Amino acid sequence: MPFIMLGLFSFSITSCDDYLDVNKNVDAPDYVDGYLYLAGIIASYQDMYYDLRGIAPLAQMMGTSNSSYDNFAYHYYVPGSDAIGQNWRMVYWEQGMNLENLINQSVEAEDWTLAGIGYALKAYSWDLLTKQHADLPLTDAFVPGLLSHNYDYQKDIYPVVREWAYKAIEYLEMDDDHDYGNKISSTDFIYFGDKDKWIKFAYAVIVRNLASLSNKENFETAYAQELIDCAAKSFQSSEDDATATVWGGSSTASQSAYNNFWGTYRSNLSYTYFQHDYAVQVFTGTVPKYDEATGEKLPVENNEYHPYELAEKQIICDTMINEAGHYDPRVAVKLATTDDPYYENIDNADSIKARKYYGGSFGGTVGPIGTTPSFFGRTKSSAYTGNEHDGIGRWLYRDDAPYILMTCAEVKFCLAEAYWKLGQKDNAFSAFKEGIQADMDFTAKYIYEGKEGEATGGDKITTGVFTSLANEYVAGPYVEGLEMSDFSLSHIMMQKWVALYPWGAQEAWVDMRKYHYDIAYSGDYPSDGNGWDISKVDQKWDSDDSKVFKGLYLPPAQVSGRKITFDTKNNGSPCYRIRPRYNSEYMWNVPSLESLVPIPGTADDYQCSIPWFAYPGELPSSN
């Protein structure tokens, strides 16, 4: 957060100084109507996708060969860099005083609808930011004249986020007889002024906030029921999903940024970010079995595509694709394949189910069984022109695809987890099934069909075939036919991981951290010899019933392909938070960072400091 710049921006927009009173500058007005802030505030959510470049690798959704971000795949960081500092910049600068002014002016004018939308957005953004960075300057954030800003601890930020969300609901439910005309509907790129959906959105923020506390010692008594109550008032179908409209236009757009960050025209995904081998294993039901004595995979003969023995219990699907319900069609949309390059079989279910998928490693496109394609389906950088090209892209990797903020599926899986923690297994199972159906609906909604016989981009499956296969899957052994005796927390959390892929990597990373990456965690704070081992990471084996994310092993885990070590400065711990934005905090706010406990923000292993949401009880006061 560029704090000094924040002060200047605040002055230029809100100051009542006499100088501004007599020198009205139309290019830098000292007052802007509240509704005029809204479009810019919502547009800034594209910044979440900037930070996904590092967080998606942390969540093993993506790998990356970008030297500024592959450090995060290995749970380290780039010293002196602003990498994964974009959400910080968004909240403090791009939204910053713009959002504060929108709220304050709207409350003063009794524009309750606009004030409610403002508070809902503020709650969402700060929830996102504290989960990413943990402790933040909140009380001091927008105090005029400060040159340094003290940090608030996460345990104090969390209830404020919920307070803002409840304030949003209060304002949105108030009678508002103001005639806004199209002032809100034309600047609200999420719900276009639909108050009922904004109320559901605010409740969804509370659900998200509370769900991250599900592994704390007091979740069942302090938070679970509130989550359940809010979920009942939140998203009930995929029609409620929160998405920010992107107009696209590719090369004809007046600004390149009017296209989606993941589209072909902006070339951000290109071939620098790609699907991780863990994602392919989960989506195709090919999580391997490991020899627990050696950590090696067990080879099988005469099977080039599945050259290793597979784990007996797959959570999402399996390889018996010719049996109804065993194939999950989301793989054909969310992941990429080089098969069918000319889109000749996009309406042939058998051909679609037979396609092969490959994932890359943490830092390269070559994975354990082959080379991964780009997200557009070719083993080369994306192109939007030429004889053979990727057009405007496909699914969410498309020039005019919306930015995804939250979905009904996510809310339902949060609800299922809460019920599970309370021992209400039947209710958990019902919410689990609703979550899968909601994600099927979400996935189908953004399919952009390619043209049969042409290598010009698009999805390699039609909406009709996807829907038919989705119905089979939901009716099959992994959803409706799942035996209650086999139903587990892993089913809930791994289906949630699939539903979040890859747009919601931030929340997937929350889940991995709150369950401590399935490390055999002692409960101690991370330091070498204090519950952690600098030479290795001891993760639970998949055979352990308490392991949540089956098949998930960190870069330095005990299995083949992972037997490396973290950077020595990590003291044996994985990453638990992103360090604050360098060009504000480490340049201008160092004393405040130094005062943080139990690990100072200036320490080499600050990124390993466990956030309050993930620590079982209250944080220790010192390391």
C-alpha positions as CSV (number, residue, x, y, z in Angstrom):
1,M,0.0,0.0,0.0
2,P,1.6,3.3,-1.0
3,F,0.6,5.1,2.1
4,I,2.0,8.5,1.2
5,M,0.2,8.4,-2.2
6,L,-3.0,7.4,-0.4
7,G,-2.8,10.6,1.6
8,L,-2.4,12.7,-1.6
9,F,-5.3,10.9,-3.3
10,S,-7.5,11.5,-0.3
11,F,-6.6,15.2,-0.3
12,S,-7.4,15.6,-4.0
13,I,-10.9,14.0,-3.7
14,T,-12.2,15.1,-0.4
15,S,-10.4,18.1,0.9
16,C,-12.4,21.3,1.7
17,D,-9.3,23.5,1.5
18,D,-10.0,27.0,0.2
19,Y,-7.5,26.5,-2.6
20,L,-9.7,23.8,-4.1
21,D,-12.8,25.8,-3.5
22,V,-11.6,28.6,-5.8
23,N,-9.8,26.4,-8.3
24,K,-12.3,23.8,-9.6
25,N,-10.4,21.3,-11.8
26,V,-12.7,19.1,-13.8
27,D,-9.9,16.6,-14.2
28,A,-9.3,16.3,-10.4
29,P,-12.6,17.3,-8.7
30,D,-12.7,17.7,-5.0
31,Y,-16.2,16.0,-4.9
32,V,-17.6,13.1,-6.9
33,D,-21.1,11.7,-6.6
34,G,-21.1,8.4,-4.8
35,Y,-22.4,6.2,-7.7
36,L,-19.6,7.4,-10.0
37,Y,-17.1,5.5,-7.8
38,L,-18.8,2.1,-8.2
39,A,-17.7,1.0,-11.7
40,G,-14.1,1.6,-10.9
41,I,-14.2,-0.1,-7.6
42,I,-15.8,-3.2,-9.2
43,A,-13.4,-3.1,-12.2
44,S,-10.4,-3.3,-9.8
45,Y,-11.3,-6.9,-8.9
46,Q,-9.4,-8.0,-11.9
47,D,-6.4,-7.6,-9.6
48,M,-7.4,-10.8,-7.9
49,Y,-6.3,-12.6,-11.0
50,Y,-2.9,-10.9,-10.9
51,D,-2.2,-12.5,-7.5
52,L,-3.5,-15.9,-8.6
53,R,-0.2,-16.1,-10.5
54,G,1.4,-17.0,-7.2
55,I,-1.5,-18.3,-5.2
56,A,-2.7,-20.9,-7.7
57,P,0.7,-22.6,-7.7
58,L,0.6,-22.5,-3.8
59,A,-2.7,-24.3,-4.0
60,Q,-1.3,-26.8,-6.6
61,M,-3.9,-25.7,-9.2
62,M,-1.3,-24.2,-11.5
63,G,2.4,-24.5,-12.2
64,T,4.4,-21.6,-13.6
65,S,7.7,-21.0,-15.3
66,N,7.5,-17.2,-14.5
67,S,10.6,-16.4,-12.5
68,S,8.7,-13.8,-10.4
69,Y,6.1,-16.3,-9.3
70,D,7.6,-19.9,-9.3
71,N,9.1,-19.1,-5.9
72,F,5.6,-19.2,-4.5
73,A,5.1,-22.7,-5.9
74,Y,8.0,-23.7,-3.6
75,H,6.6,-21.8,-0.7
76,Y,9.2,-19.0,-0.8
77,Y,9.0,-15.4,-2.1
78,V,11.0,-13.0,-4.3
79,P,12.8,-10.5,-2.0
80,G,12.3,-6.9,-2.9
81,S,9.4,-7.6,-5.2
82,D,5.8,-6.6,-5.3
83,A,4.8,-10.1,-6.6
84,I,1.4,-11.1,-5.1
85,G,1.0,-7.5,-3.8
86,Q,-1.8,-6.6,-6.2
87,N,-4.7,-7.3,-3.8
88,W,-2.9,-5.2,-1.3
89,R,-2.7,-2.3,-3.8
90,M,-6.4,-2.9,-4.8
91,V,-7.8,-2.6,-1.3
92,Y,-5.7,0.2,0.0
93,W,-5.2,2.3,-3.2
94,E,-7.5,1.4,-6.1
95,Q,-10.6,0.9,-3.9
96,G,-9.2,2.7,-0.9
97,M,-10.6,6.2,-0.4
98,N,-12.9,5.7,-3.4
99,L,-14.8,3.1,-1.5
100,E,-14.6,5.1,1.7
101,N,-16.1,8.1,0.0
102,L,-18.8,6.1,-1.7
103,I,-19.9,4.7,1.7
104,N,-19.6,7.9,3.7
105,Q,-21.3,10.1,1.1
106,S,-24.1,7.5,0.6
107,V,-24.8,7.2,4.3
108,E,-24.9,11.0,4.7
109,A,-27.3,11.3,1.7
110,E,-29.3,8.4,3.0
111,D,-28.7,6.5,-0.3
112,W,-29.1,3.2,1.5
113,T,-28.9,1.0,-1.5
114,L,-25.6,2.4,-2.6
115,A,-24.3,2.5,1.0
116,G,-25.2,-1.2,1.4
117,I,-23.4,-2.2,-1.8
118,G,-20.4,-0.3,-0.7
119,Y,-20.2,-2.1,2.7
120,A,-20.7,-5.4,1.0
121,L,-17.8,-4.8,-1.3
122,K,-15.7,-3.5,1.6
123,A,-16.4,-6.7,3.6
124,Y,-15.5,-8.9,0.6
125,S,-12.3,-7.1,-0.2
126,W,-10.9,-7.0,3.4
127,D,-11.9,-10.7,3.9
128,L,-9.9,-11.5,0.8
129,L,-6.9,-9.4,1.9
130,T,-6.6,-10.6,5.5
131,K,-6.7,-14.3,4.4
132,Q,-3.9,-13.6,2.0
133,H,-1.7,-11.4,4.2
134,A,-3.1,-12.0,7.8
135,D,-2.3,-8.9,9.9
136,L,-3.0,-5.6,8.3
137,P,-3.2,-1.9,9.0
138,L,-7.0,-1.4,9.5
139,T,-7.6,1.2,12.2
140,D,-4.9,3.4,10.7
141,A,-5.6,2.7,7.1
142,F,-7.2,5.9,6.0
143,V,-6.4,8.3,8.8
144,P,-5.2,11.6,7.1
145,G,-1.7,12.7,7.8
146,L,-0.1,9.5,9.1
147,L,3.3,8.6,7.7
148,S,3.3,5.2,9.4
149,H,0.5,2.8,10.0
150,N,0.2,0.3,12.9
151,Y,-1.0,-3.2,12.1
152,D,-4.1,-4.8,13.5
153,Y,-4.0,-8.5,14.2
154,Q,-6.2,-10.8,12.2
155,K,-8.3,-11.9,15.2
156,D,-9.5,-8.2,15.4
157,I,-10.0,-7.8,11.7
158,Y,-12.2,-10.9,11.2
159,P,-15.2,-9.6,13.3
160,V,-14.9,-6.2,11.6
161,V,-15.4,-7.9,8.2
162,R,-18.6,-9.5,9.5
163,E,-19.7,-6.2,11.0
164,W,-19.4,-4.5,7.6
165,A,-21.3,-7.3,5.9
166,Y,-24.1,-7.1,8.5
167,K,-24.1,-3.3,8.0
168,A,-24.5,-3.9,4.3
169,I,-27.5,-6.1,4.9
170,E,-29.0,-3.5,7.2
171,Y,-28.8,-0.7,4.7
172,L,-29.9,-2.9,1.8
173,E,-33.0,-3.9,3.7
174,M,-33.9,-0.3,4.5
175,D,-36.6,1.5,2.6
176,D,-34.9,3.6,-0.1
177,D,-37.3,5.9,-2.0
178,H,-34.5,7.6,-3.9
179,D,-34.9,7.5,-7.7
180,Y,-31.5,6.3,-8.9
181,G,-32.6,6.0,-12.5
182,N,-29.8,4.0,-14.1
183,K,-27.1,5.4,-11.9
184,I,-26.6,2.1,-10.1
185,S,-27.8,-0.3,-12.8
186,S,-25.3,1.1,-15.3
187,T,-22.3,1.1,-12.9
188,D,-22.9,-2.1,-10.9
189,F,-21.2,-4.7,-13.1
190,I,-22.0,-7.5,-10.6
191,Y,-25.8,-7.5,-9.9
192,F,-26.9,-4.3,-11.8
193,G,-28.7,-2.9,-8.8
194,D,-30.5,-6.1,-7.7
195,K,-30.8,-5.5,-3.9
196,D,-31.9,-9.0,-3.1
197,K,-28.8,-10.5,-4.7
198,W,-26.6,-8.0,-2.9
199,I,-28.1,-9.1,0.4
200,K,-27.3,-12.7,-0.5
201,F,-23.8,-11.6,-1.5
202,A,-23.2,-10.0,2.0
203,Y,-24.4,-13.2,3.7
204,A,-22.0,-15.2,1.4
205,V,-19.1,-13.0,2.6
206,I,-20.0,-13.9,6.2
207,V,-20.1,-17.6,5.3
208,R,-16.7,-17.4,3.6
209,N,-15.3,-15.6,6.6
210,L,-16.6,-18.1,9.1
211,A,-15.7,-21.2,7.0
212,S,-12.0,-20.3,7.3
213,L,-12.3,-20.8,11.1
214,S,-13.7,-24.4,10.8
215,N,-10.6,-26.0,12.2
216,K,-10.3,-23.8,15.2
217,E,-10.9,-25.4,18.6
218,N,-14.1,-23.4,19.2
219,F,-15.6,-23.5,15.7
220,E,-18.5,-25.7,16.8
221,T,-19.5,-23.5,19.7
222,A,-18.6,-20.0,18.4
223,Y,-19.1,-19.9,14.7
224,A,-20.8,-23.0,13.1
225,Q,-24.4,-22.0,13.8
226,E,-23.9,-18.4,12.5
227,L,-22.4,-19.9,9.3
228,I,-25.4,-22.2,8.9
229,D,-27.9,-19.3,9.5
230,C,-26.1,-17.1,7.0
231,A,-25.9,-19.8,4.3
232,A,-29.6,-20.2,4.5
233,K,-30.0,-16.5,3.5
234,S,-27.2,-16.6,0.9
235,F,-26.8,-18.1,-2.6
236,Q,-29.3,-20.8,-3.4
237,S,-28.5,-21.5,-7.0
238,S,-25.8,-20.7,-9.6
239,E,-28.1,-17.8,-10.7
240,D,-26.9,-16.0,-7.5
241,D,-23.2,-16.3,-8.3
242,A,-21.2,-13.1,-7.9
243,T,-19.4,-12.3,-11.2
244,A,-18.0,-9.0,-12.5
245,T,-18.9,-8.4,-16.2
246,V,-16.1,-8.1,-18.6
247,W,-16.9,-6.6,-22.0
248,G,-14.1,-8.1,-24.0
249,G,-13.6,-7.0,-27.6
250,S,-10.1,-8.5,-28.0
251,S,-8.1,-6.3,-30.4
252,T,-11.1,-4.0,-31.0
253,A,-11.4,-3.0,-27.3
254,S,-10.4,0.6,-26.7
255,Q,-8.3,-0.6,-23.8
256,S,-6.5,-3.9,-23.6
257,A,-7.6,-4.3,-20.0
258,Y,-11.3,-4.3,-21.1
259,N,-10.5,-8.0,-21.9
260,N,-10.3,-10.7,-19.3
261,F,-6.8,-11.1,-17.7
262,W,-6.9,-14.8,-18.7
263,G,-8.1,-14.2,-22.3
264,T,-5.9,-14.8,-25.3
265,Y,-5.5,-11.2,-26.3
266,R,-3.7,-10.2,-23.1
267,S,-1.5,-13.3,-23.2
268,N,-1.1,-13.5,-19.4
269,L,-1.8,-17.3,-19.2
270,S,-0.1,-17.9,-22.6
271,Y,2.1,-20.9,-21.8
272,T,3.7,-19.5,-18.7
273,Y,0.9,-20.8,-16.4
274,F,-0.5,-24.3,-16.8
275,Q,-2.4,-27.0,-15.0
276,H,-0.6,-28.7,-12.2
277,D,-0.2,-32.5,-12.2
278,Y,-2.1,-32.6,-8.9
279,A,-5.1,-31.0,-10.6
280,V,-5.0,-33.6,-13.4
281,Q,-4.8,-36.5,-10.9
282,V,-7.8,-35.2,-9.0
283,F,-10.0,-34.4,-12.1
284,T,-9.2,-37.7,-13.8
285,G,-9.2,-40.0,-10.7
286,T,-5.6,-40.9,-11.1
287,V,-4.1,-40.0,-7.7
288,P,-1.3,-42.5,-7.4
289,K,-0.5,-45.0,-4.7
290,Y,2.8,-44.6,-2.9
291,D,4.9,-47.2,-1.2
292,E,4.9,-45.9,2.4
293,A,8.3,-47.4,3.1
294,T,10.1,-45.7,0.2
295,G,7.7,-42.9,-1.0
296,E,8.0,-44.2,-4.5
297,K,5.1,-44.8,-7.0
298,L,4.4,-48.3,-7.9
299,P,4.9,-48.9,-11.7
300,V,2.5,-51.0,-13.8
301,E,3.3,-52.5,-17.2
302,N,1.9,-51.7,-20.6
303,N,0.0,-48.5,-19.7
304,E,1.8,-45.4,-20.9
305,Y,-1.0,-43.1,-19.8
306,H,-1.4,-44.5,-16.3
307,P,2.1,-46.0,-15.7
308,Y,1.6,-46.2,-11.9
309,E,-0.7,-48.0,-9.6
310,L,-3.5,-45.8,-8.6
311,A,-4.8,-45.2,-5.1
312,E,-7.7,-47.6,-4.3
313,K,-9.9,-44.8,-3.1
314,Q,-10.4,-41.9,-5.5
315,I,-12.5,-39.0,-4.2
316,I,-13.7,-37.2,-7.3
317,C,-13.9,-39.9,-10.1
318,D,-12.1,-42.9,-11.4
319,T,-10.8,-44.3,-14.7
320,M,-13.8,-46.5,-15.4
321,I,-15.0,-44.0,-17.9
322,N,-17.3,-46.4,-19.8
323,E,-19.5,-46.9,-16.7
324,A,-22.1,-44.2,-16.2
325,G,-21.3,-41.7,-13.5
326,H,-17.6,-42.5,-13.1
327,Y,-16.4,-39.7,-15.4
328,D,-16.5,-36.1,-14.2
329,P,-17.2,-33.9,-17.3
330,R,-15.7,-30.8,-15.5
331,V,-12.3,-32.1,-16.6
332,A,-13.3,-31.4,-20.2
333,V,-14.0,-27.7,-19.4
334,K,-11.7,-26.7,-16.5
335,L,-8.6,-28.5,-17.7
336,A,-7.0,-28.5,-21.2
337,T,-6.1,-31.3,-23.6
338,T,-4.3,-31.4,-26.9
339,D,-6.7,-34.1,-28.1
340,D,-9.2,-33.2,-30.9
341,P,-7.3,-30.2,-32.1
342,Y,-9.8,-29.6,-34.9
343,Y,-12.9,-29.9,-32.7
344,E,-14.3,-32.8,-34.7
345,N,-15.8,-34.7,-31.8
346,I,-17.0,-32.0,-29.4
347,D,-20.5,-33.5,-29.4
348,N,-19.3,-37.1,-29.1
349,A,-19.5,-38.2,-25.5
350,D,-17.4,-41.4,-25.9
351,S,-14.6,-39.4,-27.7
352,I,-14.7,-36.7,-25.1
353,K,-14.4,-39.3,-22.2
354,A,-11.4,-40.9,-23.9
355,R,-9.2,-37.8,-24.0
356,K,-5.9,-37.7,-22.2
357,Y,-4.8,-35.0,-19.8
358,Y,-1.4,-34.1,-18.6
359,G,-0.2,-31.7,-15.9
360,G,3.0,-29.8,-15.3
361,S,5.3,-29.6,-12.3
362,F,5.6,-26.7,-10.0
363,G,8.0,-24.8,-12.2
364,G,7.8,-26.5,-15.7
365,T,5.4,-27.8,-18.2
366,V,6.9,-31.4,-18.1
367,G,5.1,-33.4,-15.5
368,P,5.4,-37.0,-14.2
369,I,3.7,-38.6,-17.2
370,G,3.9,-36.1,-20.0
371,T,3.9,-32.4,-21.1
372,T,1.0,-30.3,-20.2
373,P,-0.7,-28.0,-22.8
374,S,-1.5,-24.4,-22.3
375,F,-5.0,-23.7,-20.9
376,F,-6.1,-23.2,-24.5
377,G,-5.2,-26.7,-25.5
378,R,-1.9,-26.5,-27.4
379,T,1.7,-27.0,-26.4
380,K,2.7,-23.6,-27.5
381,S,1.9,-20.0,-26.4
382,S,-1.6,-18.8,-27.0
383,A,-2.4,-16.9,-30.2
384,Y,-5.6,-15.1,-31.2
385,T,-4.8,-14.8,-34.9
386,G,-3.2,-17.0,-37.6
387,N,-4.2,-20.1,-39.6
388,E,-4.5,-22.1,-36.4
389,H,-5.2,-20.1,-33.3
390,D,-7.0,-20.0,-30.0
391,G,-9.5,-17.3,-30.9
392,I,-10.8,-15.4,-28.0
393,G,-10.1,-18.4,-25.7
394,R,-12.5,-20.7,-23.9
395,W,-14.5,-21.0,-20.6
396,L,-13.1,-18.6,-18.0
397,Y,-9.9,-18.3,-20.1
398,R,-11.6,-16.1,-22.6
399,D,-11.4,-12.4,-23.5
400,D,-15.0,-11.7,-22.5
401,A,-15.4,-14.1,-19.6
402,P,-16.5,-12.6,-16.3
403,Y,-14.3,-12.4,-13.2
404,I,-15.6,-14.8,-10.6
405,L,-16.0,-13.5,-7.1
406,M,-18.1,-16.1,-5.3
407,T,-20.4,-19.0,-6.3
408,C,-23.3,-20.9,-4.8
409,A,-21.2,-24.1,-5.0
410,E,-18.6,-22.6,-2.7
411,V,-21.3,-21.5,-0.2
412,K,-22.8,-25.0,-0.2
413,F,-19.5,-26.7,0.5
414,C,-18.8,-24.3,3.4
415,L,-22.3,-25.3,4.7
416,A,-21.5,-29.0,4.3
417,E,-18.2,-28.6,6.2
418,A,-20.0,-26.8,9.1
419,Y,-22.6,-29.5,9.3
420,W,-19.9,-32.2,9.2
421,K,-18.1,-30.5,12.1
422,L,-21.3,-30.5,14.1
423,G,-21.7,-34.2,13.5
424,Q,-24.8,-33.6,11.3
425,K,-23.8,-36.0,8.6
426,D,-27.1,-36.2,6.7
427,N,-27.3,-32.4,6.4
428,A,-23.7,-32.3,5.3
429,F,-24.4,-34.8,2.6
430,S,-27.4,-32.8,1.3
431,A,-25.3,-29.6,1.1
432,F,-22.5,-31.5,-0.5
433,K,-24.8,-32.8,-3.3
434,E,-26.2,-29.3,-3.8
435,G,-22.7,-27.9,-4.1
436,I,-21.8,-30.3,-6.8
437,Q,-24.9,-29.6,-8.8
438,A,-24.3,-25.8,-8.4
439,D,-20.8,-26.2,-9.7
440,M,-22.1,-28.2,-12.7
441,D,-24.5,-25.4,-13.5
442,F,-21.7,-22.8,-13.0
443,T,-19.3,-24.7,-15.3
444,A,-21.9,-25.2,-18.1
445,K,-22.8,-21.5,-18.0
446,Y,-19.5,-20.3,-19.4
447,I,-18.8,-23.0,-22.0
448,Y,-17.9,-21.3,-25.3
449,E,-18.2,-24.0,-28.0
450,G,-15.5,-24.3,-30.6
451,K,-16.4,-24.7,-34.3
452,E,-16.4,-28.3,-35.6
453,G,-13.5,-28.9,-38.0
454,E,-11.7,-25.6,-37.2
455,A,-8.7,-25.0,-35.0
456,T,-9.8,-21.6,-33.9
457,G,-10.3,-22.0,-30.2
458,G,-13.2,-22.5,-27.9
459,D,-14.2,-25.4,-25.6
460,K,-13.9,-28.9,-26.9
461,I,-17.3,-30.0,-25.6
462,T,-20.8,-28.7,-26.3
463,T,-23.1,-27.5,-23.5
464,G,-25.6,-30.2,-24.3
465,V,-23.0,-33.1,-24.0
466,F,-21.6,-31.6,-20.9
467,T,-25.0,-31.3,-19.3
468,S,-25.9,-34.9,-20.2
469,L,-22.6,-36.2,-18.7
470,A,-23.0,-34.0,-15.7
471,N,-26.4,-35.5,-15.0
472,E,-24.9,-39.0,-15.2
473,Y,-22.1,-38.0,-12.8
474,V,-24.5,-36.5,-10.3
475,A,-26.6,-39.7,-10.4
476,G,-23.5,-41.9,-10.1
477,P,-21.3,-43.4,-7.4
478,Y,-19.4,-40.2,-6.5
479,V,-22.5,-38.1,-5.7
480,E,-26.0,-39.5,-5.3
481,G,-24.7,-43.0,-5.2
482,L,-22.0,-42.4,-2.6
483,E,-22.5,-44.6,0.4
484,M,-23.0,-42.6,3.6
485,S,-20.5,-45.0,5.3
486,D,-17.8,-43.8,2.8
487,F,-18.8,-40.1,2.8
488,S,-16.0,-38.1,4.4
489,L,-14.6,-34.7,5.0
490,S,-12.3,-35.3,2.1
491,H,-15.3,-35.6,-0.2
492,I,-16.5,-32.1,0.9
493,M,-13.2,-30.3,0.8
494,M,-11.9,-31.9,-2.5
495,Q,-15.2,-31.2,-4.3
496,K,-14.9,-27.7,-3.0
497,W,-11.3,-27.5,-4.4
498,V,-12.6,-28.7,-7.8
499,A,-15.4,-26.1,-7.7
500,L,-12.9,-23.3,-6.9
501,Y,-10.6,-24.4,-9.8
502,P,-8.8,-22.2,-10.7
503,W,-10.5,-18.8,-10.1
504,G,-10.9,-19.4,-6.4
505,A,-7.4,-20.5,-5.6
506,Q,-7.3,-18.0,-2.7
507,E,-10.0,-19.8,-0.9
508,A,-8.6,-23.2,-1.8
509,W,-5.3,-22.1,-0.2
510,V,-7.3,-21.0,2.9
511,D,-8.6,-24.6,3.2
512,M,-5.1,-26.1,2.7
513,R,-3.6,-23.9,5.4
514,K,-6.4,-24.4,8.0
515,Y,-5.8,-28.1,7.7
516,H,-2.1,-27.5,7.7
517,Y,-1.5,-29.1,4.3
518,D,-2.2,-32.4,6.0
519,I,1.1,-32.2,7.7
520,A,1.4,-34.4,10.9
521,Y,1.2,-31.1,12.8
522,S,2.2,-30.9,16.4
523,G,0.2,-27.8,17.2
524,D,3.4,-25.8,17.9
525,Y,4.3,-22.6,16.2
526,P,6.7,-23.1,13.2
527,S,10.4,-23.1,13.8
528,D,13.0,-25.8,13.3
529,G,12.7,-28.3,16.2
530,N,9.4,-26.9,17.4
531,G,6.9,-29.1,15.6
532,W,8.7,-28.8,12.2
533,D,11.8,-30.3,10.7
534,I,14.1,-28.2,8.4
535,S,15.2,-31.3,6.5
536,K,11.7,-32.6,5.4
537,V,8.0,-32.2,5.6
538,D,6.2,-35.1,7.1
539,Q,2.7,-35.2,5.5
540,K,0.1,-37.7,6.3
541,W,-0.2,-40.7,3.9
542,D,-3.3,-41.0,1.9
543,S,-4.1,-44.1,3.8
544,D,-4.6,-42.0,6.9
545,D,-8.4,-41.5,7.3
546,S,-7.7,-38.0,8.9
547,K,-6.0,-36.8,5.7
548,V,-8.3,-34.2,4.0
549,F,-6.6,-33.6,0.6
550,K,-5.9,-37.1,-0.8
551,G,-2.9,-37.1,-3.1
552,L,-1.7,-33.7,-2.0
553,Y,2.1,-33.6,-1.2
554,L,4.1,-30.4,-0.9
555,P,7.3,-29.8,-2.8
556,P,9.5,-31.2,0.0
557,A,7.3,-34.1,1.0
558,Q,8.3,-37.7,1.4
559,V,7.1,-39.0,-2.0
560,S,8.7,-39.3,-5.4
561,G,8.9,-36.0,-7.3
562,R,8.7,-34.0,-4.1
563,K,11.8,-34.9,-2.2
564,I,13.5,-31.5,-2.1
565,T,13.7,-29.0,0.8
566,F,12.2,-25.7,1.4
567,D,14.4,-22.6,1.4
568,T,16.5,-22.8,4.6
569,K,15.0,-19.5,5.7
570,N,11.6,-21.2,6.0
571,N,12.9,-23.2,9.0
572,G,11.1,-26.3,7.8
573,S,7.7,-24.6,7.5
574,P,5.5,-24.2,4.4
575,C,4.1,-20.8,3.5
576,Y,1.1,-19.6,5.5
577,R,0.8,-15.9,4.4
578,I,2.0,-13.6,1.7
579,R,4.4,-10.9,2.9
580,P,2.9,-7.3,2.7
581,R,3.4,-5.3,-0.5
582,Y,7.1,-4.4,-0.7
583,N,6.9,-0.9,-2.1
584,S,4.8,0.4,0.7
585,E,5.5,-1.6,3.8
586,Y,9.1,-2.5,3.4
587,M,10.0,0.9,2.1
588,W,7.9,3.1,4.3
589,N,6.4,1.1,7.2
590,V,9.3,-1.0,8.6
591,P,8.9,-0.1,12.3
592,S,5.3,-1.3,12.3
593,L,6.4,-4.6,10.6
594,E,9.1,-5.1,13.2
595,S,6.6,-4.8,16.0
596,L,4.5,-7.8,14.9
597,V,4.5,-11.0,17.0
598,P,5.1,-13.9,17.3
599,I,7.2,-13.5,14.1
600,P,8.2,-10.0,13.1
601,G,7.2,-8.9,9.6
602,T,10.9,-8.3,8.8
603,A,12.0,-11.8,9.6
604,D,13.2,-14.1,6.9
605,D,10.4,-16.6,7.7
606,Y,7.5,-14.1,8.2
607,Q,5.7,-15.8,5.3
608,C,5.6,-19.0,7.5
609,S,3.9,-17.3,10.4
610,I,0.6,-19.1,11.0
611,P,-2.4,-16.8,10.7
612,W,-4.9,-16.6,13.5
613,F,-7.6,-18.3,11.3
614,A,-5.5,-21.4,10.9
615,Y,-4.0,-21.6,14.4
616,P,-6.0,-24.0,16.6
617,G,-6.4,-21.6,19.5
618,E,-5.1,-18.1,20.2
619,L,-1.8,-17.2,18.8
620,P,1.3,-17.2,21.1
621,S,2.6,-13.8,22.1
622,S,6.1,-14.7,21.1
623,N,8.1,-17.2,19.1
